[in-house]
Amino acid sequence: MKEVVLDTETTGISVRDGHRIVEIGCIELENLVPTKKTFHCYLNPETKVSEKALEVHGYTDDFLSKQIKFIEIADKFLDFINGKRLVIHNAEFDLSHLNNELNLIGKSKIKNEVVDTLALARDKFPGSPINLDALCKRYSIDNTKRTKHTALIDCDLLSKVYINLLDQKEPRLDFKNSENSVQDKSDKNILYFKKVITPSEDELKKHKEYLNNNLKKNYFN
């Protein structure tokens, strides 16, 4: 299954207070490898940015007032994530805002399978800081470009954190036709595949001769 690492920036914390999305960023992965397909847009939230949100992402009301509205990119966004697992850090936050935007234009909620990397990190490092910056530091991921919270930069960093949280130091090789699949214990729905090399008859014969010779030497010495 393809995955989409997703992040949003907003005018504030809660949709109950009327806050809206100002930026969406998505990076597509296939077998944990970026496919170079991305989705990104700034949005006119039609409401004021809170002071705390402005400190986080730096997008001013003047800048955002010149951007497109969510209704203009909704279908393109839904097409991009269609049928793909979503990878989100603190998924409850992003999904609440995305589903609110969809509800405002009369569309159904997102029903994709979701991996919350915040929950993965909490299980793996109980009691330790698990925000994105802390996880980048833990895994020695360069986050010096993250002077502000911006969706695409955060997606790029999260994709690298995600691989480490799954204990996948290298991208997976997908041998889909192999019967030798092994399930990753960190996520029951995520499979990785190892190639098994079967020895030839000649190699088996030489191995047997080697064992017999060594058994004789050990017996007589």
FIKENU-304259 format. One record per residue (C-alpha): y, z, x; residue in three letters. Coordinates in pm, whole numbers, always signed. Example, Ala and Ser with C-alpha at 12.3 -4.5 7.8 and 13.67 -1.06 7.14 Angstrom:
2
R       yy       zz       xx   residu
R     -450     +780    +1230      ala
R     -106     +714    +1367      ser
***
This chain:
221
R       yy       zz       xx   residu
R       +0       +0       +0      met
R     +350      -77     +114      lys
R     +595     +211     +129      glu
R     +971     +239      +96      val
R    +1165     +505     +283      val
R    +1455     +582      +51      leu
R    +1778     +779      +72      asp
R    +2089     +816     -142      thr
R    +2436     +959      -96      glu
R    +2623    +1099     -396      thr
R    +2955    +1237     -516      thr
R    +2804    +1585     -537      gly
R    +2494    +1794     -590      ile
R    +2400    +1789     -958      ser
R    +2389    +1516    -1221      val
R    +2459    +1791    -1476      arg
R    +2809    +1813    -1331      asp
R    +2857    +1438    -1373      gly
R    +2791    +1343    -1011      his
R    +2685     +988     -932      arg
R    +2532     +781     -652      ile
R    +2764     +619     -394      val
R    +2506     +467     -158      glu
R    +2140     +361     -165      ile
R    +1937     +277     +145      gly
R    +1576     +159     +163      cys
R    +1349      +50     +448      ile
R    +1012     -107     +372      glu
R     +704       -2     +570      leu
R     +361     -158     +587      glu
R      +97      +55     +759      asn
R     +386     +272     +882      leu
R     +551      -26    +1055      val
R     +896     -142     +934      pro
R     +871     -492     +787      thr
R    +1242     -565     +850      lys
R    +1296     -578     +472      lys
R    +1575     -345     +368      thr
R    +1786     -274      +64      phe
R    +2133     -128     +101      his
R    +2449     -102     -105      cys
R    +2761     +108     -156      tyr
R    +2842     +186     -517      leu
R    +3147     +260     -726      asn
R    +3052     +591     -891      pro
R    +3339     +575    -1140      glu
R    +3411     +941    -1067      thr
R    +3571    +1145     -790      lys
R    +3387    +1245     -472      val
R    +3367    +1621     -427      ser
R    +3516    +1776     -114      glu
R    +3174    +1891      +11      lys
R    +3022    +1545      -39      ala
R    +3314    +1385     +144      leu
R    +3248    +1614     +441      glu
R    +2883    +1503     +440      val
R    +2914    +1124     +418      his
R    +3285    +1047     +457      gly
R    +3310     +788     +176      tyr
R    +3654     +814      +16      thr
R    +3745     +745     -347      asp
R    +3957     +450     -232      asp
R    +3669     +292      -38      phe
R    +3418     +343     -321      leu
R    +3652     +212     -592      ser
R    +3622     -133     -432      lys
R    +3240     -139     -444      gln
R    +3000     -279     -704      ile
R    +2857      -65     -985      lys
R    +2496      +45    -1018      phe
R    +2432     -176    -1320      ile
R    +2502     -480    -1101      glu
R    +2223     -401     -852      ile
R    +1976     -210    -1071      ala
R    +1729     -496    -1121      asp
R    +1738     -597     -755      lys
R    +1676     -235     -653      phe
R    +1385     -195     -898      leu
R    +1231     -521     -774      asp
R    +1252     -397     -414      phe
R    +1064      -71     -486      ile
R     +824     -217     -742      asn
R     +460     -119     -676      gly
R     +542      +67     -354      lys
R     +504     +433     -257      arg
R     +841     +602     -208      leu
R     +898     +827      +95      val
R    +1192    +1062      +36      ile
R    +1319    +1379     +201      his
R    +1384    +1623      -85      asn
R    +1262    +1376     -346      ala
R    +1373    +1587     -643      glu
R    +1739    +1538     -551      phe
R    +1730    +1161     -499      asp
R    +1507    +1091     -798      leu
R    +1721    +1301    -1033      ser
R    +2025    +1092     -937      his
R    +1842     +758     -948      leu
R    +1686     +836    -1286      asn
R    +2027     +945    -1416      asn
R    +2177     +611    -1311      glu
R    +1891     +426    -1479      leu
R    +1927     +632    -1795      asn
R    +2300     +555    -1812      leu
R    +2223     +182    -1834      ile
R    +1928     +220    -2070      gly
R    +1643     +172    -1823      lys
R    +1323     +373    -1778      ser
R    +1270     +639    -1512      lys
R    +1110     +557    -1178      ile
R     +731     +593    -1199      lys
R     +636     +510     -840      asn
R     +405     +732     -637      glu
R     +624     +957     -423      val
R     +575    +1135      -90      val
R     +823    +1418      -39      asp
R     +858    +1467     +337      thr
R    +1039    +1796     +273      leu
R     +720    +1931     +113      ala
R     +508    +1792     +398      leu
R     +733    +1962     +654      ala
R     +738    +2291     +459      arg
R     +356    +2300     +457      asp
R     +335    +2209     +824      lys
R     +610    +2437     +956      phe
R     +641    +2735     +717      pro
R     +949    +2945     +785      gly
R    +1105    +2689    +1022      ser
R    +1411    +2466     +963      pro
R    +1294    +2145     +797      ile
R    +1611    +1945     +739      asn
R    +1619    +1596     +890      leu
R    +1815    +1697    +1199      asp
R    +1576    +1986    +1272      ala
R    +1272    +1759    +1237      leu
R    +1429    +1496    +1464      cys
R    +1481    +1768    +1725      lys
R    +1124    +1893    +1686      arg
R     +981    +1545    +1739      tyr
R    +1233    +1438    +2007      ser
R    +1375    +1161    +1787      ile
R    +1722    +1042    +1894      asp
R    +1961    +1117    +1607      asn
R    +2289    +1086    +1800      thr
R    +2401     +802    +1567      lys
R    +2392    +1044    +1275      arg
R    +2750    +1169    +1296      thr
R    +2763    +1149     +913      lys
R    +2494    +1125     +647      his
R    +2452     +752     +582      thr
R    +2160     +614     +385      ala
R    +2021     +348     +621      leu
R    +2050     +562     +935      ile
R    +1882     +849     +752      asp
R    +1604     +614     +634      cys
R    +1544     +495     +990      asp
R    +1520     +852    +1119      leu
R    +1303     +961     +827      leu
R    +1056     +677     +888      ser
R    +1002     +812    +1241      lys
R     +977    +1171    +1122      val
R     +727    +1062     +854      tyr
R     +493     +909    +1112      ile
R     +496    +1233    +1308      asn
R     +440    +1448    +1000      leu
R     +125    +1246     +934      leu
R      +15    +1300    +1297      asp
R      +28     +925    +1345      gln
R     +183     +888    +1691      lys
R     +137     +512    +1673      glu
R     +148     +271    +1377      pro
R     -181     +235    +1196      arg
R     -408      -62    +1245      leu
R     -528     -171     +903      asp
R     -887     -297     +924      phe
R     -912     -348     +550      lys
R    -1246     -526     +571      asn
R    -1406     -253     +778      ser
R    -1633       +6     +622      glu
R    -1535     +253     +890      asn
R    -1232     +403     +717      ser
R    -1130     +762     +782      val
R     -911     +963     +546      gln
R     -605    +1135     +685      asp
R     -634    +1501     +587      lys
R     -255    +1539     +561      ser
R     -247    +1308     +257      asp
R     -558    +1234      +54      lys
R     -412     +905      -65      asn
R     -331     +769     +279      ile
R     -600     +592     +476      leu
R     -606     +485     +835      tyr
R     -874     +273     +996      phe
R    -1046     +287    +1331      lys
R    -1226      -10    +1477      lys
R    -1589      +67    +1567      val
R    -1741     -141    +1845      ile
R    -2117     -201    +1809      thr
R    -2305     -230    +2143      pro
R    -2514     -539    +2212      ser
R    -2894     -531    +2254      glu
R    -2853     -577    +2629      asp
R    -2610     -283    +2648      glu
R    -2848      -64    +2448      leu
R    -3137     -158    +2680      lys
R    -2936      -73    +2993      lys
R    -2824     +254    +2838      his
R    -3184     +349    +2761      lys
R    -3294     +264    +3119      glu
R    -3006     +474    +3254      tyr
R    -3110     +773    +3045      leu
R    -3477     +741    +3144      asn
R    -3391     +722    +3515      asn
R    -3169    +1027    +3493      asn
R    -3432    +1224    +3302      leu
R    -3687    +1153    +3574      lys
R    -3446    +1257    +3851      lys
R    -3359    +1582    +3675      asn
R    -3724    +1658    +3608      tyr
R    -3844    +1606    +3965      phe
R    -3544    +1768    +4143      asn
***
